[in-house]
Amino acid sequence: MSEEQQQVPFTQEDVKSGDDTPINVKVVSSSGEEVFFKIKRVTPLRKLLGAYASKVGKDTQSIRFLYDGARISATDTPKSLEMEDNDTIDVMVEQVGGYSS
C-alpha cells in the first residue's frame, strides 16, 4: 500500500473563491491499495481523478470513482460533496459485457 501523498494542482480560480483550505483525501482501489491526495475544497475533482488514473496507469474512462456510494462527476468539488478532511473515495474498474451461455 502506498502512503505517498500527491498534491493536486490548483488554479487562480480556486484561490479567488476564498475557500482555499486544503483537505486530505484517500483514494482506495477495490484491491485495497491506498493513494493519498491533498486538494483544495473548491478544486474540481477531475484533477484528482486524472492524477490518480495517471499514477496507476489507467484511463479515466475505464475506472469509476465513488464517494459515499454515489458516483463522482468531473465537475464535483470536495465542497459540493461536503467532503471532510481524511474522507475516502472508492475506485472501481468498469466492467464491460457479461457472461453469456
C-alpha positions as CSV (number, residue, x, y, z in Angstrom):
1,M,0.0,0.0,0.0
2,S,1.2,3.4,-0.9
3,E,1.4,6.1,1.8
4,E,2.7,8.6,-0.7
5,Q,0.7,11.9,-0.7
6,Q,0.0,13.6,-4.0
7,Q,-0.6,17.4,-4.3
8,V,-3.3,18.2,-6.8
9,P,-2.6,21.3,-8.8
10,F,-5.0,24.2,-8.4
11,T,-5.7,27.3,-10.4
12,Q,-6.0,31.0,-9.5
13,E,-9.8,30.5,-9.9
14,D,-9.6,28.1,-6.9
15,V,-7.9,30.7,-4.8
16,K,-10.2,33.6,-5.8
17,S,-13.2,31.8,-4.4
18,G,-11.8,32.3,-0.9
19,D,-12.1,28.7,0.1
20,D,-8.6,27.5,-0.5
21,T,-8.3,25.4,2.6
22,P,-6.8,22.0,1.5
23,I,-8.1,18.7,2.8
24,N,-6.5,15.2,2.6
25,V,-8.4,12.6,0.6
26,K,-7.7,8.9,0.5
27,V,-8.4,7.1,-2.8
28,V,-8.9,3.3,-2.2
29,S,-9.0,0.7,-5.0
30,S,-11.0,-2.5,-4.9
31,S,-7.8,-4.4,-4.1
32,G,-7.2,-2.2,-1.1
33,E,-4.4,0.0,-2.5
34,E,-4.4,3.5,-1.0
35,V,-3.2,6.7,-2.5
36,F,-3.4,10.0,-0.6
37,F,-4.1,13.4,-2.1
38,K,-4.2,16.9,-0.7
39,I,-6.7,19.0,-2.6
40,K,-8.4,22.4,-2.1
41,R,-12.1,22.3,-1.3
42,V,-13.1,24.2,-4.4
43,T,-10.9,22.3,-6.9
44,P,-12.9,20.3,-9.4
45,L,-12.4,16.6,-8.7
46,R,-11.5,15.9,-12.3
47,K,-8.0,17.0,-11.4
48,L,-7.7,14.4,-8.6
49,L,-9.3,11.7,-10.8
50,G,-6.9,12.4,-13.6
51,A,-3.9,12.4,-11.2
52,Y,-5.0,9.1,-9.8
53,A,-5.5,7.5,-13.2
54,S,-2.1,8.7,-14.3
55,K,-0.5,7.4,-11.2
56,V,-1.9,3.9,-11.6
57,G,-1.6,3.8,-15.4
58,K,-5.3,3.6,-16.1
59,D,-7.6,5.5,-18.5
60,T,-10.1,7.7,-16.6
61,Q,-12.8,6.2,-18.8
62,S,-12.1,2.7,-17.5
63,I,-12.4,3.5,-13.8
64,R,-15.3,4.9,-11.7
65,F,-14.9,7.0,-8.5
66,L,-17.5,6.8,-5.7
67,Y,-18.0,8.9,-2.6
68,D,-20.5,7.6,-0.1
69,G,-21.7,5.1,-2.7
70,A,-22.5,7.8,-5.3
71,R,-20.6,8.3,-8.5
72,I,-18.4,11.4,-8.6
73,S,-18.6,13.6,-11.7
74,A,-15.7,15.6,-13.1
75,T,-17.3,18.9,-12.0
76,D,-17.9,17.9,-8.4
77,T,-15.7,19.5,-5.8
78,P,-15.0,18.4,-2.2
79,K,-17.1,21.4,-1.1
80,S,-20.1,20.4,-3.3
81,L,-19.9,16.9,-1.9
82,E,-19.5,18.1,1.6
83,M,-16.3,16.1,2.0
84,E,-14.2,16.4,5.1
85,D,-10.6,16.0,5.9
86,N,-9.4,12.4,5.6
87,D,-12.5,11.2,3.7
88,T,-12.3,8.2,1.3
89,I,-13.0,7.9,-2.4
90,D,-13.6,4.4,-3.7
91,V,-12.3,3.3,-7.1
92,M,-13.9,0.6,-9.2
93,V,-12.8,-0.8,-12.5
94,E,-15.6,-0.5,-15.0
95,Q,-16.8,-3.9,-16.2
96,V,-17.9,-4.2,-19.7
97,G,-20.0,-7.0,-21.1
98,G,-21.1,-10.0,-19.2
99,Y,-21.4,-13.8,-19.3
100,S,-23.5,-15.4,-21.9
101,S,-24.2,-19.1,-22.1
